[in-house]
């Protein structure tokens, strides 16, 4: 099935550089303000609405006022309070009044589908009569009524998110010769009552009417998400509350925090030791906050496998079967599990609990076999089910409703622990044979298939196994990467939820966010995935024709929601995903029944050793030009982050808008100074034409500034990764070629590039550290900091060794005299052993390095250093003694001469035939 979002190329089609002098930011266009009367709000959603207004990304978009009277539609510039100060904007503001109506639910209605209804007081929020001499303010209020079940407040918040999206989506682009005297002139970016030849952007009442009169039905009882808080990153309260607010506007009603050992247990200090786990009060605070928005928080823990962090401590050695799996049947195991379940559920209102139990590889093959194996000779599947029965008994004692991941019921029966064992084991033992407790729900997780038929087949397998439909979990591809693989995520989500809609028994779905292998990802890069998943989980019908279901996603509205709710540009976030895309066309993965993975090229390129770069030959052999690819991404993302941006022609309302080039009398408008004046100069230099001339010829040019999409600032991580990799890609192979061919000028140039790569890696490390500390608890960052430390140190060593080699080589080639040796150096030469110069214990590293090393933060230090190295034998202004001192205190940090570079002598060989093979190899060979 085609999908307009999933099938969209990874970047916008147009990438032509151009600038228009007379432009205004998108934020200066005629805009819509959502007005909500505090006194008319149902009490159940009042506090939630207050939080959304207080924390909205744009301070003048949501307006909560005290009067019960609706506000006139307006249409003229307005003044508003922000931060205690009265400010004004020249942009025309149209007011939409939002009225929430909670309908009480009866026992009969509770069995009906969850739905909300939206209707408007008129078909045109900006009525206009040509009889008016001047465009006047519209006194008639425009009222949007939202009806929702009082028992499902999350639908009210989704309705608000929808209205926000429509307020952006109703911006339309018209041609220069568009004529519509029936439209109010103040709907346009630049117009007057007497000017009917309007061009540029305008607010479309027709679009608003179409998208504000509808009924939406939730396709599932539960639409949720799960966040991994166990792979280093424990999401802090600030970030969790931000996520809850976003989820509420999208219509989610469930949140799981995946905590293997990152929650505190009283009198168990080594459970989650030094991992930054949540306290009882923190989890209760999260639950209380989510409750404001109708979101149920469900504890998600592990009760069999994935407990290596806990089992590493001597305190729990007696509970180990293997390094990752608990010892089944051991009495003390269930004493500990009862403590874990009590601690995990106590802070929450929900009586549901996710017990985990996935990927219990090696179950019963460790200490269990030594203690029980020779006696009972049970198969692993029986050990698993009996353990599940004991854990379920603990849950039943506390009146909890448990669920587990379903994979081991398939894998243990198939005796295959791989993904194929899960997804290709079509006929596992049935529930009666396995003894699966009746009250335990199964969660079918699948992030790897692109065909809806694949998911349907496996849903049917679960129904045969359990006698009931499973919960269904999709995945946003955040793990093992720096930026969410959005195109592949869209493709798998579409297949996943399409199958769910075709399976009437599926009532609960959620989107998982994993952080395997360090959790490097910027979590907010997954925001488009959350929006995409939510809109795929609701069905829309027109308010007039309830039988006409709109099954295709509204692409324009989806992007409008991302802009209105998040404050970022959809295409830009998708563009950042290309840091891992090695294909030349950016096409999606084939729709078939195979298991697919999203590549994570940037991760293994960044962390690979700069000298022993095992993956480098793979990219070269594939014909993938990594240097050009990453340089292009870095440049594109820089344009989306910096003040004046060279951008595509005016073809997308999410860029910028042209100002009029002539006034009403046909006279040219004076050129703008400052930011937009600079843009005009750039344009003139590029084209040889004036911006005014080009604009009047009908080819509008655009620029962008960051304030239009403030959340685009989060593109910085992807940009810095791309910039670093543009310098690191193929570096070792080029160094080898220059060294073995004795091309010393090229080696000098490459060493300057190594210095720039080192500097870029330092910038990336510092930025990533700040992002981490703002989003997560400090615990866990040490894992990534050790990687950055290794990367920076290895680049530094490579840079200094090549620099010292060139210094030695070029110094000798220019006839530099040998230095006189002191007694210790003479002894060292005789015995042929390095005897170092003593280091001053009271001298700081910075002081010591000022004599012989490069400044860490200097962009140009590496270049000047290389120039010094290349001219070290020609110092006309230095006498011999000065030159001798400089050599003894080498700025490259070596006391001995570097006379060869053995690490660059051998060529790199092809280890992996393809990037896909590299990904698959690491998946099957890495530890659990």
C-alpha positions in Angstrom: 0.0 0.0 0.0 1.4 3.4 -0.9 2.0 5.9 1.9 2.6 9.6 1.0 4.9 10.2 4.0 6.8 7.0 3.9 7.3 7.1 0.2 8.5 10.7 0.3 12.3 11.1 -0.6 14.6 11.8 2.3 15.0 15.4 1.3 12.9 18.0 -0.5 13.3 17.8 -4.2 14.6 21.4 -4.7 18.0 22.2 -3.5 18.8 25.2 -5.7 20.5 28.1 -3.9 18.7 31.4 -4.1 17.9 34.4 -2.0 15.2 37.1 -2.1 16.0 40.5 -0.6 12.6 41.6 0.4 11.4 38.7 2.6 9.9 38.2 6.0 10.1 35.3 8.3 7.3 32.8 8.4 6.5 33.9 11.9 5.6 37.4 10.5 2.8 36.1 8.3 -0.9 36.5 9.1 -1.4 34.0 11.8 -4.0 32.3 13.9 -4.3 32.4 17.7 -6.2 29.7 19.6 -8.2 31.4 22.3 -9.6 29.3 25.2 -11.9 30.7 28.0 -10.7 29.4 31.3 -14.2 29.7 32.8 -15.7 27.5 30.2 -13.1 24.6 30.5 -14.2 21.4 32.0 -12.4 21.0 35.4 -10.9 17.6 34.3 -8.8 19.2 31.6 -8.2 22.7 33.1 -4.8 22.0 34.6 -3.6 20.2 31.6 -4.6 23.1 29.3 -2.8 25.5 31.6 0.4 23.5 31.3 0.1 23.3 27.5 -0.4 27.1 27.3 2.5 27.8 29.7 5.0 25.6 27.9 4.0 26.0 24.2 7.0 26.5 22.0 5.6 29.8 20.6 4.3 32.1 23.3 1.6 33.8 21.4 -0.1 30.8 19.8 -2.3 29.6 22.7 -4.2 32.3 24.7 -6.0 31.4 27.9 -8.2 34.2 29.1 -10.7 34.6 32.0 -13.8 36.0 30.4 -16.6 33.7 29.3 -17.3 35.7 26.2 -15.7 34.6 22.9 -13.1 36.9 21.3 -13.9 38.5 17.9 -12.2 37.0 14.9 -10.2 40.2 14.5 -7.7 40.1 11.6 -5.6 43.1 12.5 -2.2 43.3 14.3 -2.7 42.7 18.0 -0.8 43.3 21.3 -0.1 40.5 23.7 1.6 40.0 27.0 4.7 37.9 27.1 7.1 37.5 30.0 5.4 40.3 31.8 5.9 42.8 28.9 3.5 44.1 26.4 4.7 43.4 22.9 3.2 43.8 19.5 3.6 42.4 16.0 2.8 43.9 12.6 1.4 40.5 11.5 -2.4 40.2 11.3 -3.9 37.9 13.9 -7.1 35.9 13.5 -8.6 34.5 16.7 -10.2 31.0 16.8 -12.2 30.4 20.0 -12.0 26.8 21.2 -14.8 25.4 23.2 -14.5 22.0 24.9 -17.7 20.0 25.6 -17.2 16.9 27.7 -20.0 14.4 27.2 -20.8 12.0 30.1 -20.5 8.3 29.2 -22.9 5.6 30.1 -22.3 1.9 30.4 -23.6 1.5 26.9 -21.3 4.2 25.5 -18.2 2.7 27.1 -18.3 -0.2 24.7 -18.5 2.2 21.7 -15.3 3.4 19.8 -13.4 6.3 21.3 -14.1 9.3 19.2 -14.2 13.1 19.3 -16.0 15.6 17.1 -15.0 19.0 15.8 -17.4 21.6 14.3 -17.3 25.3 13.6 -19.7 28.2 14.1 -19.4 29.2 10.4 -17.8 28.1 7.2 -15.6 31.2 7.0 -13.7 32.6 9.9 -13.0 35.8 8.0 -16.2 37.1 6.3 -15.7 40.1 4.0 -17.8 42.4 2.0 -16.6 44.4 -1.0 -18.7 47.3 0.2 -16.1 48.0 2.9 -13.9 50.9 2.0 -11.0 49.6 4.2 -10.4 46.1 5.6 -11.9 46.3 9.0 -11.6 44.1 12.0 -14.1 41.2 12.0 -16.3 41.5 15.1 -18.0 38.1 14.7 -16.3 35.4 16.9 -15.2 32.2 15.2 -16.0 29.3 17.5 -14.7 25.7 17.2 -16.6 23.2 19.3 -14.9 20.0 20.5 -17.0 17.2 21.8 -15.3 14.3 23.6 -16.1 11.6 26.1 -15.5 13.0 29.6 -14.0 9.6 30.6 -11.3 10.0 27.8 -9.7 13.4 28.3 -6.8 12.4 26.0 -9.2 12.9 23.1 -9.7 16.6 24.1 -5.9 17.2 24.0 -5.7 15.4 20.7 -8.4 17.7 19.4 -6.3 20.7 20.6 -3.3 19.3 18.7 -5.4 18.9 15.6 -6.6 22.5 15.7 -3.1 23.7 16.2 -2.0 21.7 13.1 -4.9 23.1 11.0 -3.9 26.6 12.1 -0.6 26.0 10.2 -2.0 23.8 7.5 -4.5 26.4 6.3 -1.7 28.6 5.0 -1.9 28.4 1.2 0.2 29.8 -1.7 -1.4 31.7 -4.5 -0.2 32.7 -7.9 0.6 36.3 -8.7 -2.6 36.7 -10.7 -4.9 35.1 -8.2 -8.2 37.1 -7.9 -10.8 36.4 -5.1 -12.6 39.5 -4.0 -14.6 37.4 -1.6 -11.5 36.8 0.7 -10.7 39.3 3.4 -7.5 41.1 2.3 -6.0 40.7 5.8 -5.8 37.0 5.2 -2.8 37.7 2.9 0.8 38.4 3.7 0.8 41.7 1.8 -2.3 43.2 0.4 -4.7 46.2 0.5 -8.4 46.5 0.0 -7.9 47.9 -3.4 -5.4 45.4 -4.5 -7.0 42.2 -5.9 -3.9 41.0 -7.6 -2.6 39.2 -4.6 0.4 37.0 -4.4 2.3 35.0 -1.7 0.7 33.3 1.3 -2.8 33.6 2.6 -4.9 31.9 5.3 -7.5 29.7 3.5 -10.9 29.7 5.2 -11.9 26.9 2.9 -9.1 24.6 4.1 -9.9 25.5 7.7 -13.6 24.7 7.2 -12.8 21.3 5.6 -10.4 20.2 8.3 -12.2 21.6 11.3 -15.5 19.8 10.7 -14.9 16.2 11.2 -15.1 13.2 13.5 -12.0 11.2 14.5 -12.2 7.7 16.0 -9.3 6.0 17.9 -8.6 2.7 16.2 -7.4 1.2 19.5 -8.3 1.4 23.2 -4.6 2.0 24.0 -2.3 4.1 21.9 1.0 4.4 23.7 4.7 4.6 23.7 7.6 3.1 25.7 10.9 4.9 26.5 14.1 2.9 27.2 15.5 4.3 30.5 17.9 1.4 31.0 20.6 1.8 28.3 22.5 4.6 30.1 20.0 7.3 29.6 17.5 7.8 32.4 15.2 10.5 31.2 15.0 13.3 33.7 11.7 14.8 35.0 12.0 17.9 32.8 12.3 15.9 29.7 9.7 13.4 30.7 7.1 16.1 31.3 7.9 17.7 28.0 7.3 14.4 26.3 4.0 13.9 28.1 2.8 17.3 26.9 3.7 16.4 23.3 2.1 13.0 23.6 -1.1 14.5 24.9 -1.5 16.8 21.9 -1.1 13.8 19.6 -3.7 11.7 21.4 -1.6 9.1 23.3 -3.1 7.6 26.4 -0.3 5.3 27.7 3.3 5.7 28.6 5.8 3.0 29.7 9.2 3.7 31.1 11.4 0.7 30.5 13.4 0.3 33.7 15.5 -2.9 34.1 17.2 -1.7 37.3 16.7 2.0 37.1 14.1 2.3 39.9 14.9 2.3 43.6 14.1 -0.6 46.0 14.2 0.1 49.7 17.2 -1.6 51.4 18.6 -2.8 48.1 21.4 -0.3 47.4 23.1 -2.5 44.8 19.9 -2.7 42.7 20.6 0.0 40.0 23.9 0.9 41.8 25.3 4.1 40.3 22.8 4.0 37.5 20.7 7.0 38.4 17.4 5.1 38.9 14.1 6.8 39.7 13.1 7.4 43.2 9.5 6.7 44.4 8.8 10.4 44.5 10.1 11.0 41.0 8.0 8.2 39.5 4.9 9.4 41.4 5.5 12.9 40.1 5.6 11.5 36.5 2.4 9.6 37.1 0.7 12.6 38.6 1.7 14.8 35.7 0.6 12.3 33.1 -2.7 11.9 34.8 -3.5 15.6 34.1 -3.5 14.6 30.4 -5.4 11.3 30.6 -2.2 9.3 30.1 -1.8 6.0 32.0 1.8 5.3 33.1 2.5 1.5 33.2 5.7 0.2 34.8 7.8 -1.8 32.4 10.5 -3.9 34.0 12.4 -7.2 33.6 11.7 -10.3 35.7 13.9 -13.0 34.1 16.4 -11.8 31.5 18.1 -8.5 30.7 19.2 -8.2 34.3 23.0 -8.2 33.8 23.4 -4.7 35.4 21.9 -6.1 38.6 23.5 -9.6 38.5 27.0 -8.2 38.1 27.2 -7.3 41.9 28.3 -9.9 44.5 25.1 -9.1 46.4 23.1 -11.0 43.7 25.5 -13.7 42.6 23.2 -16.3 44.2 20.4 -15.3 41.9 22.3 -15.9 38.7 21.5 -18.5 36.2 23.7 -16.8 33.6 25.3 -13.3 33.5 21.9 -11.9 32.2 19.2 -14.4 33.4 17.8 -15.0 36.9 17.9 -18.4 38.4 14.5 -20.0 38.1 13.0 -22.2 40.8 15.5 -20.7 43.4 13.4 -19.5 46.4 15.4 -16.3 47.0 14.8 -15.3 43.3 11.1 -14.9 44.0 11.7 -13.0 47.2 13.7 -10.5 45.2 11.1 -10.4 42.4 8.4 -9.6 44.9 10.4 -6.6 46.1 11.0 -5.5 42.5 7.3 -5.7 41.5 6.2 -3.9 44.7 8.7 -1.1 44.1 7.9 -0.8 40.4 4.1 -0.5 40.8 3.8 1.4 44.1 4.2 4.9 42.6 1.6 4.4 39.9 -2.2 4.5 39.6 -2.3 1.8 37.0 -2.8 -1.8 37.9 -1.1 -3.0 34.7 2.6 -4.1 34.7 4.9 -5.1 31.9 7.0 -8.0 33.2 9.4 -8.1 30.2 10.9 -11.7 29.9 12.2 -11.2 26.4 15.5 -12.5 25.0 16.2 -14.8 27.9 19.0 -16.5 25.9 20.8 -19.2 27.8 17.9 -19.9 30.1 18.5 -23.0 32.3 21.9 -23.6 30.7 24.0 -21.9 33.4 23.9 -22.4 37.1 20.3 -23.8 36.8 21.7 -26.8 34.9 24.3 -27.4 37.6 21.7 -27.3 40.4 18.5 -28.7 38.8 19.3 -29.9 35.3 20.5 -33.4 36.0 17.5 -33.9 38.4 14.5 -32.7 36.5 15.8 -32.6 32.9 13.2 -29.9 31.9 13.3 -28.2 28.5 13.9 -24.5 28.6 10.3 -23.8 27.4 9.0 -25.5 30.5 11.4 -23.7 32.8 10.2 -20.4 31.3 6.5 -21.1 31.7 6.8 -22.4 35.2 8.8 -19.2 36.1 6.1 -17.1 34.5 3.4 -18.9 36.6 5.3 -18.1 39.8 5.8 -14.4 38.8 2.1 -14.2 37.8 1.1 -15.5 41.3 3.0 -12.5 42.8 1.0 -10.2 40.5 -2.3 -11.8 41.3 -1.6 -11.3 45.0 -1.3 -7.6 44.3 -4.2 -7.6 41.8 -2.0 -6.6 38.9 -2.7 -7.2 35.2 0.6 -8.5 33.8 1.9 -8.6 30.2 5.1 -10.0 28.7 7.0 -9.8 25.5 6.1 -12.9 23.5 9.3 -13.8 21.7 10.6 -16.6 24.0 7.4 -18.6 23.7 8.2 -18.9 20.0 12.0 -19.0 20.2 12.2 -21.7 23.0 9.7 -23.9 21.1 11.7 -23.5 17.9 15.0 -23.9 19.8 16.3 -20.8 18.0 17.1 -17.6 19.9 17.5 -15.4 16.8 14.9 -13.1 15.3 14.1 -15.8 12.8 13.3 -18.1 15.6 10.7 -15.5 16.7 9.3 -14.5 13.4 9.5 -17.7 11.5 8.3 -20.1 14.2 4.8 -20.3 12.8 3.4 -23.0 15.1 4.6 -22.8 18.7 3.1 -25.0 21.4 -0.4 -23.8 22.2 -1.3 -22.1 25.5 -2.7 -25.2 27.1 0.4 -27.3 26.3 2.7 -24.5 27.5 0.6 -23.6 30.6 0.6 -19.9 29.9 -1.4 -18.3 32.7 -4.8 -17.0 31.4 -4.4 -13.5 32.9 -1.1 -12.7 31.2 -1.3 -10.6 28.0 1.3 -11.2 25.2 3.1 -8.3 23.5 4.1 -9.0 19.9 7.1 -6.8 19.1 8.3 -6.4 15.5 10.4 -3.5 14.1 11.9 -5.2 11.1 9.2 -6.0 8.5 7.9 -3.8 5.8 4.9 -5.8 4.6 1.5 -5.6 6.3 1.0 -9.3 5.4 4.0 -10.2 7.5 2.5 -8.6 10.6 -0.9 -10.1 10.0 0.5 -13.6 9.8 2.3 -13.3 13.1 -0.8 -11.7 14.7 -2.7 -14.8 13.7 0.0 -17.0 15.2 -0.4 -15.2 18.5 -4.1 -15.6 18.4 -3.7 -19.3 17.8 -1.2 -19.5 20.7 -3.1 -17.5 23.2 -6.7 -17.5 22.1 -6.7 -13.7 22.1 -5.1 -11.0 20.1 -1.8 -9.6 21.4 -0.7 -6.1 22.2 1.3 -4.8 19.2 4.6 -2.9 19.5 6.3 -1.1 16.7 9.6 0.6 16.9 11.0 4.0 16.2 14.5 3.3 15.0 16.5 5.2 17.6 18.8 2.5 18.8 22.5 2.2 17.8 22.6 5.6 16.1 22.8 9.4 16.6 19.5 10.3 14.8 16.3 8.4 14.3 16.1 6.5 11.0 12.8 8.3 10.1 12.1 7.0 6.6 12.6 3.3 7.6 10.6 4.0 10.8 7.7 5.4 8.8 7.8 2.3 6.5 7.7 -0.2 9.3 5.1 1.7 11.3 2.8 1.9 8.2 3.0 -1.9 7.7 2.6 -2.6 11.4 -0.5 -0.5 12.0 -2.1 -1.4 8.6 -2.0 -5.0 9.8 -3.4 -4.0 13.2 -6.4 -2.3 11.5 -7.1 -5.5 9.5 -7.1 -7.5 12.8 -10.2 -6.6 14.7 -9.0 -8.2 17.9 -6.0 -5.9 18.3 -7.0 -3.3 20.8 -3.7 -2.1 22.3 -0.7 -0.7 20.3 2.4 1.2 21.3 5.6 2.6 19.8 8.9 1.6 21.4 12.0 3.9 21.7 15.1 1.8 22.4 18.6 3.0 23.3 20.8 -0.1 22.7 24.6 0.3 22.7 25.0 3.6 24.5 21.9 5.6 23.6 23.7 8.1 21.6 20.6 9.3 19.8 18.9 12.7 20.3 15.6 11.4 21.6 13.7 14.4 20.1 14.8 13.3 16.6 12.0 10.8 17.1 9.3 13.4 17.4 8.2 13.0 13.7 7.8 9.3 14.4 5.5 9.9 17.4 3.3 12.2 15.2 3.3 9.8 12.3 2.3 6.8 14.6 -0.5 8.8 16.3 -2.1 9.9 13.1 -1.9 6.4 11.8 -3.9 5.3 14.9 -6.9 7.4 14.3 -9.5 7.3 11.5 -11.2 10.4 10.2 -14.6 11.0 8.7 -16.3 14.1 7.5 -18.9 15.5 9.9 -21.6 15.3 7.2 -20.8 11.9 5.8 -19.9 9.5 8.6 -19.4 6.6 6.2 -16.6 8.3 4.2 -13.5 7.3 6.1 -10.3 9.1 5.0 -7.7 6.3 5.2 -4.7 8.1 3.6 -2.7 10.3 5.9 -3.0 14.0 5.4 0.6 14.8 4.6 0.1 18.5 4.7 -1.7 18.4 8.1 1.0 16.0 9.5 3.7 18.6 8.7 1.5 21.4 10.0 1.2 19.6 13.3 4.9 19.1 13.6 5.4 22.8 13.0 2.6 23.9 15.3 3.2 21.5 18.2 7.0 21.0 18.1 8.1 24.2 16.4 10.4 22.4 13.8 10.4 21.7 10.1 9.4 18.1 9.2 11.6 17.9 6.0 14.7 19.2 7.9 14.3 16.4 10.6 13.9 13.8 7.9 16.9 15.2 6.0 19.1 14.7 9.1 18.3 11.0 9.0 20.5 10.8 5.8 23.6 10.7 8.0 23.0 6.9 8.0 21.7 6.5 4.4 24.3 5.0 2.1 22.0 4.6 -0.9 22.4 7.0 -3.7 18.6 7.5 -4.3 17.3 7.4 -0.7 14.6 4.9 -1.7 12.7 2.9 0.9 13.3 -0.8 1.6 11.4 -3.4 -0.5 8.0 -4.6 0.9 8.5 -8.3 1.5 8.6 -10.8 4.3 12.3 -10.5 5.0 13.8 -9.1 8.2 15.3 -5.7 7.4 17.5 -3.3 9.4 18.1 0.4 9.1 21.8 1.1 8.5 23.7 3.0 11.2 26.6 4.1 9.0 27.5 7.2 11.0 27.9 5.3 14.3 30.5 2.8 13.1 32.2 5.4 11.0 32.6 7.8 14.0 33.7 5.2 16.6 36.0 3.3 14.3 39.7 3.7 15.0 41.2 6.4 12.7 44.2 4.2 12.0 42.7 0.7 11.9 39.5 1.8 10.2 38.0 -1.6 9.4 34.9 -0.3 7.8 36.6 2.2 5.5 37.3 -0.2 2.6 33.6 -1.3 2.6 32.4 2.1 1.7 35.1 2.7 -0.9 34.3 -0.7 -2.5 30.6 0.1 -2.6 31.2 3.3 -4.6 29.7 5.4 -1.8 31.4 8.8 -1.6 31.3 9.3 2.1 33.3 12.6 2.1 31.0 14.3 -0.4 27.9 12.8 1.3 28.6 14.1 4.7 29.9 17.4 3.5 26.6 17.9 1.7 24.6 17.0 4.8 26.6 19.3 7.0 26.1 22.1 4.5 22.4 21.5 4.2 21.8 21.4 8.0 24.0 24.5 8.5 21.6 26.3 6.2 18.7 25.3 8.4 20.5 26.5 11.5 22.2 29.8 10.6 20.7 33.2 10.3 20.6 33.8 6.5 19.9 30.6 4.6 20.2 30.0 0.9 17.1 28.1 0.1 14.9 26.7 -2.6 12.5 28.8 -4.7 9.2 29.7 -3.0 7.3 26.5 -3.4 6.7 25.4 0.2 4.8 27.3 2.9 7.2 26.0 5.5 10.0 28.1 4.1 9.7 31.9 3.8 7.5 34.5 2.1 8.3 37.3 -0.3 7.6 40.9 0.5 6.2 43.3 -2.0 8.9 44.8 -4.2 6.8 47.8 -5.2 4.4 50.0 -3.2 0.8 50.7 -4.2 2.0 53.4 -6.6 4.3 51.1 -8.5 7.5 52.6 -6.9 10.3 50.3 -5.9 10.5 49.8 -2.1 13.8 50.9 -0.5 16.2 48.0 0.0 16.2 46.5 3.4 19.3 46.7 5.6 20.6 44.3 8.2 19.8 40.6 7.9 17.7 40.7 4.7 19.9 43.3 3.2 22.8 40.9 3.5 20.6 38.2 1.9 20.0 40.6 -1.1 23.8 41.2 -1.5 24.4 37.4 -1.5 21.7 37.0 -4.1 23.1 39.7 -6.3 26.6 38.2 -6.1 25.3 34.7 -7.1 23.0 35.7 -10.0 24.3 39.1 -11.2 20.7 40.3 -10.9 19.0 42.4 -8.4 16.5 40.7 -6.1 13.9 43.2 -7.0 14.3 42.6 -10.7 14.0 38.9 -10.3 11.0 39.0 -8.0 9.1 41.3 -10.4 9.8 38.9 -13.2 7.8 36.3 -11.2 10.5 34.0 -9.9 10.2 34.5 -6.1 13.2 33.8 -4.0 13.3 32.8 -0.4 15.5 32.8 2.7 15.0 31.2 6.2 15.9 32.1 9.7 16.0 29.8 12.7 13.3 31.7 14.7 10.7 30.5 12.2 11.3 26.9 13.5 13.1 27.3 16.8 13.1 23.5 17.5 15.3 23.1 14.4 18.1 24.0 16.8 18.1 20.2 17.7 19.6 19.5 14.2 22.9 20.5 15.6 23.9 16.9 16.7 23.3 15.5 13.2 25.2 18.5 11.7 28.2 18.0 13.9 28.3 14.3 13.3 28.1 14.9 9.5 30.9 17.6 9.7 33.2 15.3 11.7 32.6 12.4 9.3 33.2 14.6 6.2 36.8 15.0 7.5 37.2 11.5 8.9 35.9 9.5 5.9 38.7 7.8 3.9 41.3 9.7 6.0 43.4 6.6 6.8 43.5 5.3 3.2 44.5 8.8 1.9 47.2 9.0 4.6 48.5 5.5 3.6 48.6 6.5 -0.1 50.5 9.8 0.6 52.9 8.1 3.0 53.8 5.1 0.8 54.1 7.2 -2.3 56.3 9.7 -0.4 54.0 12.5 -1.4 55.0 14.8 1.5 53.0 17.9 0.5 49.9 15.8 0.3 50.7 14.2 3.7 51.0 17.7 5.1 47.6 18.6 3.7 46.1 15.5 5.1 47.6 16.1 8.5 45.9 19.6 8.6 42.7 17.8 7.8 43.4 15.4 10.7 43.7 18.4 12.9 40.4 19.8 11.7 38.8 16.4 12.3 40.2 16.4 15.8 38.8 19.8 16.5 35.4 18.8 15.0 35.3 15.7 17.2 36.0 17.8 20.3 33.1 20.2 19.4 30.8 17.2 18.9 31.8 15.7 22.2 31.1 19.0 24.1 27.8 19.6 22.4 26.6 16.0 22.9 27.6 16.2 26.6 25.4 19.3 27.0 22.5 17.7 25.3 22.8 14.6 27.5 23.0 16.6 30.7 19.9 18.5 29.7 17.9 15.5 28.8 19.0 12.6 31.1 20.4 12.1 34.5 24.2 12.4 34.5 24.6 8.7 35.1 25.4 6.7 31.9 27.2 9.5 30.1 30.5 7.9 31.1 29.9 5.2 28.5 29.8 7.7 25.7 32.5 9.9 27.2 34.9 7.0 27.2 34.2 6.6 23.5 34.7 10.3 22.8 37.9 10.1 24.9 39.2 7.3 22.8 38.2 9.0 19.5 39.8 12.3 20.5 42.9 10.7 21.9 43.5 8.5 18.8 43.0 11.4 16.4 45.4 13.5 18.6 48.0 10.8 18.5 47.7 10.3 14.8 47.9 14.1 14.2 51.0 14.5 16.4 52.8 11.5 15.0 52.4 12.6 11.4 53.3 16.1 12.4 56.4 15.0 14.2 57.4 12.8 11.3 57.0 15.7 8.8 59.0 17.9 11.2 61.8 15.4 11.3 61.7 14.6 7.6 61.5 18.2 6.4 64.1 19.4 8.9 66.6 16.9 7.7 65.9 17.5 4.1 66.6 21.2 4.6 70.0 20.4 6.2 69.1 21.2 9.8 72.1 20.4 12.1 71.9 17.6 14.7 71.3 18.7 18.2 73.8 18.3 20.9 72.8 15.5 23.3 73.0 15.7 27.1 74.4 12.8 29.2 71.1 11.0 29.6 70.3 11.2 25.9 73.8 9.9 25.1 73.2 6.9 27.4 69.8 6.3 25.8 71.4 6.2 22.4 74.1 3.7 23.5 71.7 1.2 25.2 69.0 1.9 22.6 66.3 2.5 25.1 64.0 5.5 25.5 65.0 7.5 28.7 62.4 10.2 29.1 62.9 13.7 30.3 61.3 14.0 33.8 57.9 15.7 34.0 57.4 18.6 36.4 54.9 17.2 38.9 53.6 20.7 39.8 53.3 21.8 36.2 49.8 21.5 34.8 49.3 19.7 31.5 48.2 22.9 29.9 51.4 24.7 30.9 53.5 21.8 29.7 51.8 21.6 26.4 52.0 25.3 25.6 55.6 24.7 24.6 55.0 21.9 22.2 51.3 21.3 21.5 48.4 22.9 19.6 45.6 24.8 21.3 42.6 22.5 21.7 40.0 25.0 20.5 41.9 26.8 17.7 40.4 26.2 14.2 43.6 27.4 12.6 46.2 26.0 15.0 46.6 22.8 13.1 47.2 24.7 9.9 49.7 27.1 11.4 51.4 24.1 13.1 51.8 22.4 9.8 53.2 25.5 8.3 55.7 25.7 11.2 56.6 22.1 10.6 57.1 22.6 6.9 59.4 25.5 7.5 61.2 24.2 10.6 64.6 24.0 8.9 64.4 27.5 7.3 64.1 29.9 10.3 66.1 32.8 9.0 65.3 34.8 12.1 66.4 32.1 14.6 70.0 31.3 15.5 71.2 27.7 15.9 70.6 27.7 19.7 67.0 28.9 19.3 66.3 26.2 16.7 67.9 23.6 18.9 65.7 24.5 21.8 62.6 24.4 19.6 63.5 20.9 18.5 64.1 19.7 22.0 60.7 21.0 23.1 58.8 19.7 20.1 55.3 21.1 19.8 54.1 17.7 18.7 54.8 16.3 22.1 57.5 13.7 21.4 60.9 13.7 23.1 62.2 11.2 20.5 62.2 11.8 16.8 59.4 10.1 14.8 61.4 8.7 11.9 58.7 6.5 10.4 55.0 5.8 10.5 54.6 2.0 10.6 50.8 2.3 11.3 50.4 3.8 7.8 52.5 1.3 5.9 50.0 -1.5 5.4 46.9 -0.9 3.2 43.5 -1.6 4.5 41.8 -4.8 3.3 38.1 -5.4 2.6 36.7 -7.1 5.7 32.9 -6.7 5.1 31.4 -7.1 1.7 28.7 -4.5 2.3 27.4 -2.1 4.9 24.5 -4.5 5.5 26.9 -7.4 6.2 28.7 -5.1 8.7 25.4 -4.4 10.5 24.3 -8.0 10.5 27.7 -9.2 11.7 27.7 -6.9 14.7 24.1 -7.8 15.6 24.8 -11.5 15.9 28.3 -11.2 17.4 28.0 -8.6 20.1 27.2 -9.5 23.7 23.6 -9.4 24.8 
